[in-house]
Amino acid sequence: MSWPPGLLKAVNSLGCNEMIVAESKNLQGELLLNEPMSAHTSWRVGGPARCFYRPQDQMDLAVFLQGLPSDESVMWLGLGSNVLVRDGGFQGVVIAVYGVMNEVSFVADNTLRAGAGASCAVVARQGARQGLTGLEFLAGIPGTMGGALAMNAGAFGGETWDRVKSVETIDRAGNLHTRLPDEYAVAYRSVRGPAQEWFVSVDLLLTPGDAEQASMRIKKLLEQRSSSQPTNQPSCGSVFRNPEHHHAAQLIDSAGMKGVCIGGACVSEKHANFIINCGNASALDIELLMHKIQQRVEQVHGICLMPEVHVVGDSCS
């Protein structure tokens, strides 16, 4: 399977910035060339992606993947809340699933199925409305289920893979696979599984409970998040993983880094493990500030902070 000739020609026209909608029965999604990633990341920074594709649905995604060269770099994107795209952009293909592949349904007793593009907050609320508990923590994660699965996202004591019953993945040939949790090595903010496969949906096993109590818990968690995190400012969420027996925010704070800025990027005064874009930050500002935080924390505490955010792309030449 290959892309229609007209579309392939458009993809190869790397200088073109216009939006191209595939006019083919084989490919129904939306393709953007040299698309600024600042429009698709929660930090609001990032250079252009050479190819940015939003599939119409799962079948369209399969057709698109079948047409990609085997050596093409691929990055999957949900809400863009856990990624820093450098100012030079991403010289590969970005596949955006937020707004598509976002179905949420109940498929069996106590089992919720969610597409990779479904927001974590929506999934949490859907479970609560049905009187099924165990996913309330997802309301505090500003991302999609695909991203939550890829990094075992967690908040308020809960982690995504604690509730995974099975996942459905797609490979580069467009083939679907059903996988069980024991086929993955899952740890804190880390998931390793079959190579060159990406999550398209998940079945989550919930616990019967009280709908009103579950909804109240979500409300309280969101109030806690709002009071302790700079939710009204551009950020990526937590920048660094918590080292064993430590909290990254406390280490950064006690190292005197709260409020420190490089260019338009500043360490939040509200939560030290958040870097905010004050309005004119570049990706380089943010990356340099990340390095400065790491150096200072290691100097003061002897602890090397590991990024939770994924840094991708090229620096400006």
N, C-alpha and C positions, 0 to 999 in steps of 0.2 A: 504494500500500500504506500502511495506517495501523495504529496500534496498536489492540488491542481496547479498546472503550469503558471497561471497568472498569479496565484498566491506565492508560489515559490520564487517567481521573479521579484515580487514585492519584498519578500524576506531578504533577498540578496541585495536589494537596493538600500544599503545601510545608511545612506545619507537622507533617506526619506523620513519625514516626521508625521505624515498624514495618517489618519486612521483608516484601516482597511477592514472591511467586513467581508468575510468569505462569501462569494456568490456561487456556492457549489452545494450540491446535495450531499457531498461527502464531508464537508466541513462547515459547521454552522456558527462557530464562535466568533469572537471579536479579537482582532490582532492589531496591536499598536507597535509601531517601530520607533526606536529611540525615545521610549517613554520615560519621563523623569520619575524616578522612584520616590522623590520627595512628596509626590501626590498620593503615595500608597503606603507610606510608613508612618507610624505614630510619632516618630521623632521629627517628621517633616523635613528630612534631609535625604540626600542620595542622588547620584548622577543617573544618567539614562540607562535603561535596560535595552539591549539591542533588539530584543523581541519580547513582547509582553502579550500573553494570550489568556483570554478568559473564555473557557469552554462553555458551550450552551448547556451541556449535561454530561453525564458519565460516558455515554456512547460517543459523543463528539470528542471528549478527552481521549478516548482510546484511538480514534482515527488520527487525531493530532500527534499523539505519541508515536504511532506507527510511521509517521512521515518524518520524524526527527532523525538526523544522522546519529549513529551510535556513539560518536564522541562529543556530541553537543552537551555543554554544561546546562543543567536544569536546576532551577530554584523554585520551590513551591512557596506560595505566599497566601496567608490568610488576612488577618487584620494588620499585619506589618508591625506587630508590637514587640517582637523579640529579635529584631534584625537591624543591623546598621549597615547600610549600603554606602560604600565609599563614594567620594565626589566624582571619581572617574567612571562610575557606573558599573554595570554588570554586562560583560560581553558574552552573554548566553541567553537562555530562554527562561523567562519568569512565567510560571503558570499560576494564575490567581483563581482561587476557588471560593473566596468570600462572596456571598450573594448568589452563588450557584452551588449545587451539590450540598444543599443546606437543609434537607428534609429531616424532620424529627418525628418519630412514630413509636408506637408500642407494638412489639411483634410477638410477645409471649408473656407468660406470667412474670411480672416484675422485671421485664427486660425492655430497655429503651434503645432504639436504634437511631443513631445520628450520623449525618453526612459530614465529611471532612470540612465543609464550608460553613457548618452551623456554628454560631457563636456559643462560647462556653456559658455565657449568662442565660441564653435562651434555653439551652439544655437543662441547666439547673432549675429554671422556673417551670419548665414542662414536667419534670419529674415531681417537683413539689406539688403542682396542681393535681396530680394523680394520686397524691398521698404516698408517694414513693420517695424514700430518703437515701442519703448517702452521697448525693451530688451537690449539696448546697455550697460546698467550698468553691465549685466551679464559677459561681456568680462573681467571685473576686478575681477571676483571671481574664484579662482583656485580650482574648484571642479566640481562635477557632479550635474545633475539636481535632482537626488535622495537626495543628501545631502542638496542642496539648498532648496528643499521643506521641509525637516525635520527640518530645523532651521530657515526658512524664511530668507535666506541669502540676504544680500543687500550690495550695494556699490554706491558711488556717488549719493546718494539721492533716489535710487530706491530699492524696495524690491520685492522678488520673488512672494509672494502671491498677490501683487497688480494686477498681470496679469493672475492669475489662473482662468480658466473657469471650469475645472473639473480635477480630478485625477483618476487614476486607481491604485488600491492597491491589494496586495495578502496577504492572511492570512496563518496561520501555516498549515492549511489543504490543501493549494494549490488552494483555491478558489479565484476568482477574484471579485472585487467590484468596481463599479463606484461611486465616491463620489463628492459632491459639496462643495464649500468653506464654506457654512454655517454649515457644519458638523464638522468643525474644529474651535478651539479657537486659533486664530492667533494673535501674538503680536511681539514685537521687539525681534528677535532672538529666538523665542519660538513658537512651534506649538504643539497643543494637539488634538488628534483625537481618533478614535476607537482603542482600545487596540489590540496588537498582529496583526497589519496590517502594511505592508510596501509598499512604493510607487514603482510602476513599470513604470508608464508613466504619463504625464501631457499634457493637452490641454491648451495652452496659447493664450489669446485674445490680438492681437496687433492692432496698429493704422496705417492706410495707411499714407505713407509719401514718402520722396524722398530717393532712394537707395544710391545715392552718398553722400548726407548729413548724412545719418545714418552711413555709413561706415567711414566718416570723424570723426564723433563723437566718434566712437569706437577707431579710431586711436589716437585721442586726449586723451581719457580716459586712454588708455594703456600707452601713453607717461607720463601722470600725475602719473600713478601708478609706472612706472619705476623710475621716478625722486624722488618719495617720500617714496618708500618702498624698502627693500633689496631683490628684486625679484631674484637675482642671488645667494642667499645663502639659505641653508636649513632652513625652518621655517614652521609654520603651518598657516600662515596668522595672523590675529589679535588674540591675546591671550585672551583679556578681552573685555567684553561688555562695551559700552559707558554708564556711569550712566546718569540719566536724567539731562539735562542742562549742561553736561560736556563731554569732550572727554578724554577717558582713556589715550591716548598717552600724552596729555598735563599734566595730573595729574602725570603720571609716570616720565615724564621729569622734571617737577618742583619739584618733590620729590628727585631729584638727582640720579635717577636710570639708566640713560643712560650709557651704557658701563660697567655696573656692571656684573660680571661673577661669576658663581659657576661651577667649573670643566670646561667642554668644552661648557657650555651654557652661552650665553651673551645677555644682552639687546642691541638691535641694536642701533648704533649711528645714523642711518638714520631715524628710526621710533621707538619710545619708546614702542609701543604696539606690537612689534615683538621680539620674543626670537629666536636667531639663534644658530644653531649647528655649532660650529667653526671647527668641524672635528672629535672630539673625545668625544662628549657629551654622557652621558647616559640619559635614561628617568628620573632617579632620580635627576640628575643635573637640568634638566628642571623643574621638579615639585618643587624642593626646591627653585629654583629661582622664580617661580611663587608665592610661599608662601612669599618669602622675599619681592617681589614687593607689594603684598597685605598688608603686615604688615607695610611697609614704607609709602605707600599711606594713609593708615588709620591713622598712627601716625601723618603725616604732614597735611593731609586734612580732616581727620575725615570721609572719604568715604571708604566703603568696595567695592572693585572691584569684580565683578562676572565673573568667567571664561566664555569665549565663546567656548573655546576648550573643548572637552569631554575627560576626563581622565578615562581610563578603564584598567582592568587587575589587576595582582597581583604584589606586590613588591617582589624582590629577598629575599629569606630567609637567 
